[in-house]
């Protein structure tokens, strides 16, 4: 019973934390516990989601930095090339965000 009840408790706790946005936990099962394949799939899912969300965050931060850079340009002395360069960089990071999001199939809200 402990080989089933223990893993079920760990799965339940981990899934509850995932639903709250915490993807940092890893499910560790004892050697003779049932559910090792499921635990590995959940752990892999958490790693994949963490990686995707980190990349999305990096691109969002890059866009924010570029917008701050653009706002701090002296409008009297801004060259069209500088403005174009910043806009192209923003567009590039935005496209990376869209590609990351297209990885997922979302339910209709």
C-alpha positions in Angstrom: 0.0 0.0 0.0 2.8 2.4 0.8 4.3 1.8 -2.7 1.0 3.3 -4.2 -0.2 5.7 -1.5 3.1 7.4 -1.1 3.5 8.2 -4.8 -0.1 9.3 -5.1 0.4 11.8 -2.3 3.6 13.1 -4.0 1.8 13.4 -7.3 -1.2 15.2 -5.7 1.1 17.7 -3.9 3.3 18.3 -6.9 0.3 18.8 -9.2 -1.3 21.2 -6.7 1.9 23.2 -6.6 2.1 23.2 -10.4 -1.5 24.6 -10.6 -0.3 27.4 -8.3 2.6 28.2 -10.7 5.4 26.4 -8.9 7.4 24.3 -11.4 10.5 24.0 -9.3 9.7 20.7 -7.5 10.9 17.3 -8.6 9.1 14.1 -7.7 11.4 11.6 -6.0 10.1 8.1 -5.5 11.6 5.3 -3.5 13.2 2.4 -5.3 10.1 0.0 -5.0 7.4 2.7 -5.4 4.9 2.4 -8.3 4.5 5.3 -10.7 8.1 5.9 -11.6 7.3 6.4 -15.3 4.5 9.0 -14.4 6.9 10.8 -12.0 9.5 11.0 -14.8 7.0 12.4 -17.2 5.8 15.0 -14.7 9.4 16.0 -13.9 10.2 16.3 -17.7 7.1 18.4 -18.2 8.2 20.8 -15.4 11.7 21.1 -16.9 10.3 21.8 -20.4 7.8 24.4 -19.1 10.5 26.0 -17.0 12.7 26.2 -20.0 10.0 27.6 -22.3 8.9 30.2 -19.7 12.5 31.3 -19.0 13.0 31.9 -22.7 9.7 33.8 -22.9 10.8 35.9 -19.9 14.2 36.6 -21.4 12.6 37.9 -24.6 10.0 40.0 -22.7 12.9 41.5 -20.7 14.8 42.3 -23.9 11.8 44.0 -25.4 11.4 46.0 -22.2 15.1 47.0 -22.3 14.8 48.1 -25.9 11.7 50.2 -25.2 13.6 51.9 -22.3 16.5 52.5 -24.6 14.1 54.0 -27.2 12.4 56.2 -24.6 15.8 57.5 -23.4 16.9 58.6 -26.9 17.2 62.3 -27.4 14.4 63.0 -29.9 16.3 66.0 -31.3 19.4 63.9 -32.0 18.0 60.4 -32.9 19.0 59.1 -36.2 16.5 57.2 -38.3 19.0 54.3 -38.3 19.0 54.1 -34.5 15.2 54.1 -34.4 15.0 51.5 -37.1 17.5 49.3 -35.4 15.7 49.4 -32.1 12.3 48.7 -33.8 13.8 45.7 -35.7 15.3 44.3 -32.5 11.9 44.6 -30.8 10.2 42.9 -33.7 12.8 40.1 -33.6 12.2 39.4 -29.9 8.5 39.6 -30.4 8.7 37.0 -33.1 10.7 34.8 -30.7 7.9 35.1 -28.1 5.3 34.2 -30.7 7.3 31.1 -31.7 7.6 30.0 -28.1 3.9 30.4 -27.6 3.0 28.5 -30.8 4.7 25.5 -29.3 1.6 25.0 -27.1 -2.0 24.0 -28.0 -4.2 26.0 -25.7 -7.7 25.3 -24.7 -10.4 27.8 -25.7 -11.0 30.2 -22.8 
